[in-house]
């Protein structure tokens, strides 16, 4: 088998699995099969006009390997614990060829030849005829399912959240279609950071389902409930069953005071017909200090989720959450298929660009794609930023990108405030380190920065907790070829961690604000025990590549000095206050290492330099 045959085979199998490889994916795959690094691939195929190298390496490359591993896992070619990357891709391609020859792998639902819902990102939007055809395909799939109830109408008594706009997500919609309509998975969880489009995705899925024609409508009724106000579980179940009772002439014994009895009655109803139950804002029920664990008064919700997943019935429950519930975590460890979880990321470049063009930007506008990649396709962030660029920068994207480092509208800040307020002190310490790093880093690097204050097991636990909260990006060590980094001492299988782009911007701003407030307080109190982030985190990593240090100076040191300038202190007063704190730090007996001295020295030096420039 030659390289092109290997590429064609992987492209074909991915298409059958519902994952369409675009040009960047194919270049990455061809480069890996040719023995090229990510950088060599970028240069070899002249991809500088298609995307920035940083995006190509830290976003598209790990995303390809993650998606490809998922496809191969579905085909039992690879296990969940196996690594997949450039170093061993040929081994799995050859196994894939053997399996395809032996078994004739084919997935009629996901095949592009039979399912128009599978659209390449390079193709135009589907026509009305194509959409109608896609509905017919879905009907044919549903009609082939065993024991599928033939239902004439789908009832929705309460209005769903309004779907104002929707772009892309073809692959995600197909995944939901396979899980819910074909595989009849009983509990599907949509997890992602706030504003990434979880509600919109489920809403779009429901909208597509409603276009199906009788007699193959898959659900007798669709019930959507928000848990934003954390209702008592018996009240919620009574509310849901009352609605189902009114529409389907089902007898329900109300009121219900016993949780077990209420769940048993709901399961009996779900066995009678096929219903779609959507439970939104699930994270409200969870304890902020322990990821995925319920607050004591809401622990019965975990019982509900477990019963819905493990007991036989005809319906499906879709859970929308910013954090993964504990039941899902347990099943992840057991590697079972009781639940299905879709981790929602940002939009692809084409779909995200449509958010901007819908707001008046020319599709060929200078640096339009750079703006999309700057926020890595986060839909809500792009909606906010589009308005800022249009109104404050007269739609000049290049000017906006050249002048701004962090743009955080109040609406977006409020969204992330709610999610990050749930972090424990240890998680907040780790997430600050990830923001300060300004690049993907390993667990051992973070552990070293924490200066031995905590055991490595706690750092690992903190990182895992942040992942479950949808705040992290994981980059495979095979693809984390960071320029200037001394990675030769790290094992090839190392996993690198970084923050979601929008989270990175928010956390950077939050750190700068906390640093300034803490320093102002220290100038007055001189209490080093209250030094907080000034002593716990270093502003500049002097062992990092020069390029990274420059970014750290711009994002943190310069912004801290700018923030402190609002004190209306003279340069001399500022220098004197810093020198006094330096003397206290140097004379204090510190049990644990501290970054306070180096941070204060950096501030003194940078302030002196800026003052000299102002005088000149």
N, C-alpha and C positions, 0 to 999 in steps of 0.2 A: 504494500500500500504506500503510495507517495503522499506528499503533503496535501495536494489539492483533493485527493480522494478522502483523506482524513478530514479536511475542512468540510467537504460536501456531506460526509456521513454525519458529522456532529450537527451541522446546520439542519439536515433533514430530521434527525432524531429530536432536536430541540423544537423544531416546528411541530412535530407530532405530539410533543409534550406541552405545547401551548406557549413556548418561549421563542420568540422571533429574534434572531440575531441581526442587528443592523450593521452598517458598514464598520463602525468602531469595534464592535464585538468580533466581526470576522477578521479584521486586521490583527486584533489581539490574539485570536486563536491561531491564525496563520503564522504570526510572529513566534508564538510559543512552540508550535510544531517545527518551526525552522531554527529553534534554539536561540532566538533573539531575546534580549531583555526588553522591558517595557519602553525604556528610552530609545533603544535601537529600533524597536517597532515603530515608535512615533516618528522617528526621523526617516526610516526606510520607506514608509507609505505616505510621507509628506502630509501629516495630519494637522499641521499648525493652522491651516485655514478652517478646519472642522471644529477644533476645540483647543483649549489651553492644556499644556502638558501636565500641570498639577491636577487638573480635573481628570485627565486621561489616566493618570497613574493612581491617584488616591480614591477615585470614585468609580470610573468605568471598569478598570481592571479587576478590583475585588468584587464588584457586582457581577461581572461575567462569571468568575469562578464560583461564586455563591449560587447563582442561578443554574450553572451547568452541573454543579454537584447535586442540586435539588432534582434535576431531570434524571441524572444517573442513579440517584437513590430510588426514585420512583420505578426505575427499571431493574432495581436490585443489582446494579453493576458496582455500586460503591456503598459502603456503610456510613452511618452518621459519624463515626469516629475516625474515618479515613481522611487523609489530607488530599487535596486536589490542587494542582498548580502546574506551572511550567515544567518543573523538574520531572513530573511523572505523567504528564498528559498523554504521551504516546502509549503507555501501558494500558490506560483505560480506553483509548481509542481502539486498540487492538481487541480488547475484551468486548467492546461494544460491537465491533464487526462480527466477532464470533457469535455473540448473543443474537444479533440481528439475523445472521444466516441460519442459526439453529432454531430460532423461535418465530422469525418473521414479524418483528416488532411493528405494531401499528396501533394507533389510537384514533378511531374515527371521529371522536368528538373534537380533538385538537387538530386534526389534519386540515391544512389550509385549503386542500382541494375540495373538502366537503363542509367546511365551516367558515363562512365569510366573516365571523366575528374575529378571526385571527387576521389582523392587518399589520403589515410591516410599517414601522414608524416612518419609512420613506414615502409611503403611498398617501394619496389624498384621502380626505374624509369619505366614508362610505355614503353612497347615494341612498335615496329612499327605497329603491328596489332592493338594494343590497341589505338594508335593514330589515325589510319585510322577509327576505330570504333567510336572514339569520334567525328570525322568529320561527320560521317553518322548521329550520334545523333543530332548534331547541324543542319544538313540539315533537319531532320525530324521536329525539333522544328520550324525552319524558315518557312517550307512549311505549317505549321498549323496556322501561323499568318494571321489575316485578312488583305486583300489588300496589300499583300507582292508582289512587282514587281518581275517578273521572268526575271532575268538578266543573260546574257550568259557569260560575262567577267567582271573583275574588272580592271580598268585602273589606273595606277600610273605613271604620266608623269615625276615627279621629284623623284630622289632617296631619300628614307627615311634615317633618321639617322641610322648608321650601328649598328646592334645588335651583339656585339662581344661575349657576353656570357650571359646566363640567367639561373637562378636556382630557383626552388620552385615557389611560388606565385600561387599555384593551386586555392586557395580560391579566391584570388583577380581576377584571370582570369575568374573564374566562375561568379563572381559578375558582371564583365563587360559584359560577355555573356548574363546574365539574363537581365541586364538593357538595353543594346543596341539592342540585337537581339530578345529577347522575349518581353520585356516590352515596347520597342520602346521609351525610354526616349530621349528627344530631346537635352538636354544639360547635359553632364556628366563631372564633374570636378575631376581631380586627383591632390591632394594636399599633399605636403610633403617637408621635409627639403632637401636642396641640396644634391645630391649624393645618395639619398635613392633608386633610380631606377624608377622614374616616366616615363621617356621616354622609358626605356627598357620594362616596363610593357605594355605600349600602343603599342610599336613596336611588342612585342610578340603577343598581341591580333590580330594585323593586319596580322602578319605572319600566325597565325592559320586560320584567315578568308580567306586568299588567298588560303589555301589548300582545301577549300570547292569546290565541283564540281557543274557544271551547271546542272539544270537550277536554282538552289537555292542560287547562290552567292548573298549575301545580299546588296552589294553596286555596283552601276554602276561605281563609281570612288572614289578614296581616295586621298584627298588633305591635305598635311601637310605643315604648315607654321610656321616659328619661328618669334616671335615678338621681338627678342633680340635687334634689332636696332630701335624699336619703330616706325614703319612706320605710315604715315598718314592713317587714316581708309579708305578714298576713294581710295588711292593707293592700299591698301591691297585688298579691295573688287574688284576693277577692275582687279587686278592680278588673283584672284581666279576665277572670272567669265570668264575671257579670257581663262583660262585653261579649264574650263567646256565647254565653247562655242566651243572650238576646237575639243573636244572629242565627244560631244553629239549633234552637229549641232543646238545649242541653239542660238537664236538671242539676243545679248546684245548691248544696246545703249551705246557706249563709245565715248569720255571720260565722266566720271561721276564727277560732281562737287558738287552735292547735296547729303548729307549723307542719308537722309530719302529715297530719290529715289533709291540710291544704295542698301540700305537694302531691300527695297521692291522688287527690281529686283532679288536680291539673294534669297529671300524667294520664289519667283515665280519659280526660277530654282530648288530649293530644293523640291518643290511640284511635279515637273515633273518626277523626278527619286529619288532613294534612294542613297544619298551620305554620306560619312564619312569625316567630316572636322575636322582636328586636329590643334589647335592653341596653340603653345608651348611658354614658357617663358612669360606668362601673367603678372607675377608680375612686369615686366619692366614698365607696363603702370600705376602702382599704385603709389600713393603718399607715400613716406617713412615715413612721419610724422603722417599719419592717416591710420591705417590699413584698407585695402580693398577699400579705396576711391581712385578714379582716379586722376591723375594729370589733371589739367584743360584742357590742350590741347588734352587729350585722353578720355574725358568724353563720347564721342559718342560710344566708345567701350562698355560701360555699356548698352547703348541703343541697340546695336547689340545683346548682350547676352540676354537681356530681350526679344527682338523680336524673337530670335531663340527659346527661351523656351516657350513663350506664344502663338505663332502662329502655326497653324496646318501645318505640312509638313511631308515628308517621310524620312527625313535625321536625322543625329545625329552630333552634334558638341562636340568634346572632348577638354576640356580646361586643360592644364598642367600648374601648378602654385605652387610657394612656399608659397603664401598667398591666403586666401579665398577672392574672389571678393565680393563687397558690395551687389550685387544681391543675392548671396548665403546666406549672413548673414541675409538679410531681410527675405528670405524664411525660414531660420532656425527658426527665431522668430515666424513666422506665422505657422510653422509646416506643410507646404504644400509639395506636391510631384512634383512640377514643375521641379526641378533640382534633380540630385543625386550627392553626393560628396563622394569620396573614399579617406580617410586619410591614406596615405601609411606610414607604419612603417618599422622597420628593418626586415630582413629575420628570419625565424625560425632557430633553432640550426642546423638541418640537412642540410638545403639549404645553410646556411652561411658557414658551414664547408666545403662544396664543393668548395667554393671560395678558401679556403686554400689548399685543396688537389689538386685542379687544378694547383696550383703553387708549387707543389712538396712536400707538407707536407704529412706525413703518416696519414691515417685516425685514427690510434690508437696512434698518437703522444701524449706524456705527456702534459697535460693541453691544448690541442687543443680546447676543449669545453670552457675552462676558457677564452681563448683569444676571442672566438666568443662572449661570454657573456659580456666580458669587453667592447666591442664596440656594444653590443646588436644588432648584425646582420646588422650593417650599411654596405652596400655592398662596397661603394667607400672607406670608412675608412679601411675595411678589406683588400682590394686590396693593398692599400698603405702600411699598417702595415705588410702584408705578405712579401713584398719586403724588408722592413727594417729588419725584423726578419731573413730572409734568408741570406741577404747580410752582416749585421752587427753583428748578433748573431749566425751565422752558423746554422740557423733553430732551435735554442734552445729556445723554447717558454717559458719554465720555467724561464730561465735566463732573458729574456726580461721582463716578468711580475714582476720579483723580483726587477729589477733595474729601470724600468721606471715608472713614474707617469703620465706624459702627453707626448704623441708622436704626433706631429702635423706637418706632411709633408707640404711643401710649397703649393702643389696643393690643399690639403684639407683646409689649412688655407685660401688660396685665395677664395675657394668656400664659406667658412663661413664669410669671411670678407665682401663679397658682400651682404650677407643676414643681417649681424649685423650692417653694416653701415647705414641701413635704420631705426634703432631703434631711438626713441626719447630719450632725456635725462632721462625722468622719467622711460621709459621702460628699459634703460640701468642700472639705479639704481636698479630696481627690479631684473633684471637678474643677477646682481652681487650678490645680497642677496641670490638668489637661488643657485648660485654656492658656495658661502661661507657656506651655511647651510650644504652641504654635505649629505643631506637626504631630503625626502619629508617633506614639511612644509605646514601649513595652511595660509590662507590669513591674519588671525588675527596675527599670528606670524610675518609675514612680516611687517604688519602695526605697530606692537610694535617696531620692529627694526628700522623702519623709524622715530622713536622717535617723533611721532606726527607732523612731518613737513607737511604731506599731509593728506587730508581727506581720509577715508577708501574707499569712492566711487572712488577716483582716483586710489587707489591700485587695486581695483577690475577691473577697466577699463584697467589698465596696464597688469594685468594677462590675461584678456580676449584677449587683443591685441596680446600678446606673443603666446597665444594658436592659434590664427588665422594665425600667422606667422609660425606655425609648429615647434615651438621651445620648447614647454612644453610637459611634461607628466602629466596626471591627475591620481591620485590614490584615490580610494574610501575610505572613512573613516573607513568602516567596515573591510578593509584589511590593513590599515596603522597601524599595531600593532608594533610600533617602540620601540625596547628594551630601557628601561630606560627613555622613554618619559613620561611626566605627561600629559596624554591625558584624564584623567577622567573628567576634567572640560570642555572638548570639546563635542559638540553635536555629536551623532553617525553618523549623516549625513554629517559631515565635509568632504570637499574635500581637498586632499593634492596635492601640486604642487612640481614638480621637473623638471629638464632639461633633454632633450634628451641626452644620454651618450656622443655622439660626441660633442654636443653643450657644455656640462658641461666641457669637457677637454679644448675646445677652450676658453670659457669664463674665466676659471680659469687662463689660461696662459695670457690672455689679461688683467685680473685684476692685476696679479703680475707685468706685464710690466708697466702698468699705475701707480701702487703704487710706484715702484722704480723711475720712471721718475719724478713723482710729488715730492717725498722726496728729490731727488737730486736738483730739482729746489728750494725747500724750504730752503735747506742748504745754498743756495746762496742769495736768495731774502729776506728770513724771512717774506714773505707776507702771513699771515695766511688766507687771503681772497682767496688765490689760493691753499688751502690745498686739495681740491677735495676729492678723495676717502680716504685719510688719516683720515679725520674727518667724512666722511659720512657713512663709513662702519667699522664694528668691525672685526678684524682678527680672534679672538677666542671668541666663545660664551661660556662664563663661566657657563651658566645655562644648557648647552647641556650635554648629557651623556659623560662620560670620553672617551669612544671609539671615539665619534665624535670629541671631542677636539683634540685627538691625530691625527686624519685624517686632521683636519684643520691646525695643526702645520706643518704636513709634506707637505701638498699641498700648503700652503700659507706662513706661517711664515718662515719656513726653506728656501723656494725658494726665498723669498724676501731678506733674508740675503745673500744667495748665489749670487743673482743678484747684490746686493749692493757691494759685495766683488770686483766686477770688477772696482770699483772706484779707486782702488789702495790707499785707505785711510788706515791709520794705525788704529788699534783698538782704540787707545786713541783719535784720531781725530774724529772717528765715534761717540764714546761715548760723546765727548764734543759737537758735533753738535746736537745730539739728546737731550742732557740736555738743550742746549740753546733753542731749540724749545719747550721743555717741560715748561720751565720758561715762555716763551711767551704765551703758551696756558693757563697756570694757572693764569697769570695776566690779560689776555684778558677778556673783558666782553662779554660773549657769549649769544646772545638772545635765540638761540636754543641749545639743548643738542648736544654734540659732542663726537665722539669716538677717537678723536685725542690723548688725554692724555693717555688713556689705551693702544692704539696701540703703541705709542712711548715708554711707560714703558715696554711693551712686547718685543720690539726690543732691548732695553737696556739690559734687563735681559737675553734674549736669546743670544745676542751677547757676554755678559760677560761669560755665561756658555760655549759657543763654544770656546771662547778664552782660558778659563781655561783648557778645554779638550786638546786643541792644545799644551798648555804649558806642561801639564802632559805627 
